Amino acid sequence: MDTATYRIDGHTMYEHWLSVPLDYFSVISLLSPEQTSRMIPDRINVFAREYVRDGHEADPRLVFFQGGPGSAGPRMAPIGSWLDTALEHFRVVLIDERGTGNSHPLDAQALAEVRAPEAQAAYLSCFRQDSIVRDAEAVRHELQGDEPWAALGQSFGGFTVTCYLSQAPEGLSEAYITAGLPSLTEHADEVYRLTYREMAKRNKQFFGRYPGDEGTAWYVASHL
């Protein structure tokens, strides 16, 4: 692991880069040589930013998984919001999940370079929650060996924490989930449908206050 250290407003900030396997589950190795693109790397870099408040150097770590999917870990300088409270209890690690931020990119250009459709599908499968959990475990082992850490997941990040609990529970001391708890029995579409009535109610309240925005909202929805 390569690490750079900075100071910011009564805190030490560490920026960590770690090389990890792209394909933890040998999906790409199942492809034929004709299907496999030479553009698919064996290893990729994962980036994480760690904040430590002065006087709290001995605190346990908490790793944060961002929502999205496809969003990098938040850049929180100056420090505020939920991070300000969390730093009273934890050293906080904000991971750029693979495919986002300073970690290995996943975008249209990267996918186009893979070329073969079968290889593209295999490549995309390497960016799921199960691989993100493996990355987090690799970071944890580099930072603190076998000692477990706490995890906080927002939205899609909550799905990732649930995956973490399923695949590597020994790595977690605590798990916190905000607005991202998947159903155990129903498809995700069914969970979202349960929010429609409340969303319609909130839209009606919003347009009652800002009636000029309703036409714009319908235009955007129709365009999409």
C-alpha positions as CSV (number, residue, x, y, z in Angstrom):
1,M,0.0,0.0,0.0
2,D,1.2,3.5,-0.9
3,T,0.2,6.3,1.5
4,A,0.4,10.1,1.4
5,T,-0.2,12.2,4.5
6,Y,-1.7,15.7,4.8
7,R,-2.9,18.0,7.6
8,I,-6.3,19.7,7.5
9,D,-8.1,21.7,10.2
10,G,-7.1,19.7,13.3
11,H,-7.0,16.4,11.5
12,T,-4.5,14.2,9.7
13,M,-5.7,12.9,6.4
14,Y,-4.1,9.8,4.8
15,E,-4.6,8.9,1.1
16,H,-4.1,5.2,0.5
17,W,-3.6,3.4,-2.9
18,L,-3.7,-0.4,-2.9
19,S,-3.2,-2.8,-5.8
20,V,-5.8,-5.6,-5.9
21,P,-6.9,-8.3,-8.3
22,L,-9.5,-7.2,-10.9
23,D,-11.1,-10.6,-11.1
24,Y,-11.5,-12.1,-7.6
25,F,-13.8,-14.8,-8.9
26,S,-12.0,-16.0,-12.1
27,V,-14.9,-14.9,-14.3
28,I,-12.6,-13.6,-17.1
29,S,-10.4,-16.7,-17.0
30,L,-13.5,-18.7,-18.3
31,L,-13.4,-16.8,-21.6
32,S,-11.7,-18.1,-24.6
33,P,-8.5,-16.3,-25.9
34,E,-10.6,-15.0,-28.8
35,Q,-13.0,-13.3,-26.4
36,T,-10.5,-11.9,-23.9
37,S,-9.3,-8.4,-24.7
38,R,-5.7,-7.5,-24.1
39,M,-7.0,-4.3,-22.5
40,I,-8.3,-6.2,-19.4
41,P,-5.7,-5.7,-16.6
42,D,-4.9,-8.4,-14.1
43,R,-4.7,-5.9,-11.2
44,I,-6.2,-2.5,-10.5
45,N,-5.7,0.3,-8.0
46,V,-8.2,1.1,-5.2
47,F,-8.1,4.4,-3.5
48,A,-9.2,5.3,0.1
49,R,-9.0,8.5,2.1
50,E,-8.7,8.3,5.9
51,Y,-9.5,11.1,8.3
52,V,-8.2,11.1,11.9
53,R,-9.1,13.8,14.4
54,D,-6.3,15.1,16.6
55,G,-6.4,13.2,19.9
56,H,-8.4,10.3,18.4
57,E,-5.5,8.4,16.9
58,A,-6.2,5.3,19.0
59,D,-9.9,5.2,18.0
60,P,-11.1,2.2,16.0
61,R,-11.8,2.5,12.2
62,L,-15.1,2.9,10.4
63,V,-15.2,2.3,6.6
64,F,-17.8,4.2,4.6
65,F,-19.5,2.9,1.4
66,Q,-21.0,5.6,-0.8
67,G,-24.4,5.4,-2.6
68,G,-24.9,5.4,-6.3
69,P,-23.9,3.0,-7.6
70,G,-21.1,4.8,-9.4
71,S,-20.3,7.6,-6.9
72,A,-16.9,8.1,-5.4
73,G,-16.4,8.5,-1.7
74,P,-17.2,12.0,-0.5
75,R,-14.5,14.7,-0.5
76,M,-15.2,16.4,2.8
77,A,-13.0,19.4,3.3
78,P,-13.8,21.4,5.3
79,I,-15.0,18.6,7.6
80,G,-18.7,18.8,8.4
81,S,-22.0,16.8,8.2
82,W,-22.0,13.3,9.5
83,L,-18.2,13.0,9.3
84,D,-17.8,15.6,12.0
85,T,-19.7,13.4,14.5
86,A,-18.2,10.1,13.3
87,L,-14.7,11.5,13.9
88,E,-15.5,11.8,17.6
89,H,-15.6,8.0,17.8
90,F,-13.7,6.6,14.8
91,R,-10.9,7.0,12.4
92,V,-13.0,7.2,9.2
93,V,-12.0,5.5,5.9
94,L,-13.8,6.7,2.8
95,I,-13.3,4.2,-0.1
96,D,-13.6,5.1,-3.7
97,E,-15.3,1.9,-4.7
98,R,-13.7,0.3,-7.8
99,G,-14.9,2.0,-10.9
100,T,-15.2,5.4,-9.2
101,G,-13.1,8.4,-8.2
102,N,-9.4,7.8,-7.9
103,S,-9.8,4.0,-8.1
104,H,-9.7,2.1,-11.4
105,P,-12.2,3.8,-13.7
106,L,-15.2,2.2,-15.2
107,D,-16.7,4.3,-18.0
108,A,-17.8,4.1,-21.6
109,Q,-14.3,4.5,-22.9
110,A,-12.9,1.7,-20.6
111,L,-15.7,-0.6,-21.6
112,A,-15.3,0.1,-25.3
113,E,-11.6,-0.8,-25.1
114,V,-12.6,-4.3,-23.9
115,R,-14.5,-4.7,-27.2
116,A,-15.9,-8.3,-27.3
117,P,-19.4,-8.4,-25.8
118,E,-18.7,-11.5,-23.7
119,A,-15.5,-9.8,-22.3
120,Q,-17.5,-6.6,-21.6
121,A,-20.0,-8.6,-19.6
122,A,-17.3,-10.4,-17.7
123,Y,-15.5,-7.2,-17.1
124,L,-18.6,-5.5,-15.7
125,S,-19.2,-8.4,-13.3
126,C,-15.9,-7.5,-11.6
127,F,-17.3,-4.3,-10.3
128,R,-20.2,-5.7,-8.2
129,Q,-20.6,-5.5,-4.5
130,D,-18.9,-8.8,-3.9
131,S,-15.7,-7.4,-5.4
132,I,-16.0,-4.2,-3.5
133,V,-16.2,-6.2,-0.3
134,R,-13.0,-8.0,-1.2
135,D,-11.3,-4.7,-1.9
136,A,-12.4,-3.4,1.6
137,E,-11.1,-6.5,3.2
138,A,-7.7,-6.0,1.4
139,V,-7.6,-2.4,2.7
140,R,-8.5,-3.5,6.2
141,H,-5.8,-6.2,6.3
142,E,-3.2,-3.6,5.1
143,L,-4.3,-1.1,7.8
144,Q,-5.0,-3.2,10.8
145,G,-4.4,-6.9,10.1
146,D,-7.1,-9.2,11.4
147,E,-8.8,-6.7,13.6
148,P,-12.3,-6.0,12.5
149,W,-13.7,-2.5,11.7
150,A,-17.1,-0.9,11.6
151,A,-18.9,-0.2,8.4
152,L,-21.4,2.5,7.3
153,G,-23.3,2.2,4.0
154,Q,-25.5,4.9,2.4
155,S,-28.1,3.7,-0.1
156,F,-26.2,1.4,-2.5
157,G,-23.5,1.4,0.1
158,G,-26.0,-0.2,2.4
159,F,-26.5,-3.0,-0.1
160,T,-22.7,-3.4,0.0
161,V,-22.6,-3.6,3.8
162,T,-25.3,-6.3,3.6
163,C,-23.1,-8.2,1.2
164,Y,-20.2,-7.7,3.6
165,L,-22.2,-9.2,6.4
166,S,-22.9,-12.2,4.2
167,Q,-19.5,-12.8,2.8
168,A,-17.0,-11.5,5.4
169,P,-18.7,-11.0,8.7
170,E,-15.4,-11.6,10.5
171,G,-14.2,-8.3,9.2
172,L,-16.9,-6.3,10.8
173,S,-17.3,-5.2,14.4
174,E,-20.5,-3.1,13.7
175,A,-22.6,-2.4,10.7
176,Y,-24.7,0.8,10.1
177,I,-27.0,1.2,7.1
178,T,-28.9,4.3,6.0
179,A,-31.6,4.0,3.4
180,G,-30.1,0.9,1.8
181,L,-31.5,-2.3,3.2
182,P,-32.4,-4.8,0.5
183,S,-35.3,-7.1,0.7
184,L,-34.7,-10.7,1.6
185,T,-37.5,-12.1,-0.5
186,E,-38.7,-9.5,-3.1
187,H,-37.1,-8.1,-6.2
188,A,-35.6,-4.6,-5.8
189,D,-38.4,-3.3,-8.2
190,E,-41.0,-4.3,-5.6
191,V,-39.2,-2.5,-2.9
192,Y,-39.1,0.7,-4.9
193,R,-42.8,0.4,-5.8
194,L,-43.6,0.7,-2.1
195,T,-42.2,4.2,-2.2
196,Y,-44.4,5.5,-5.1
197,R,-47.4,6.6,-3.0
198,E,-45.2,8.6,-0.6
199,M,-43.2,10.0,-3.5
200,A,-46.4,11.2,-5.2
201,K,-47.5,12.8,-1.9
202,R,-44.1,14.6,-1.6
203,N,-44.3,15.8,-5.2
204,K,-47.8,17.2,-4.6
205,Q,-46.5,19.2,-1.6
206,F,-43.5,20.4,-3.5
207,F,-45.5,21.6,-6.6
208,G,-48.0,23.2,-4.2
209,R,-45.2,25.4,-3.0
210,Y,-43.4,25.8,-6.3
211,P,-46.1,25.4,-9.0
212,G,-43.8,26.7,-11.8
213,D,-41.5,23.7,-11.4
214,E,-44.1,21.1,-12.2
215,G,-44.0,21.7,-16.0
216,T,-40.2,21.4,-15.9
217,A,-40.3,18.2,-13.9
218,W,-42.7,16.6,-16.4
219,Y,-40.6,17.7,-19.3
220,V,-37.5,16.1,-17.8
221,A,-39.4,12.9,-17.0
222,S,-40.8,12.7,-20.5
223,H,-37.3,13.3,-22.0
224,L,-35.8,10.6,-19.9
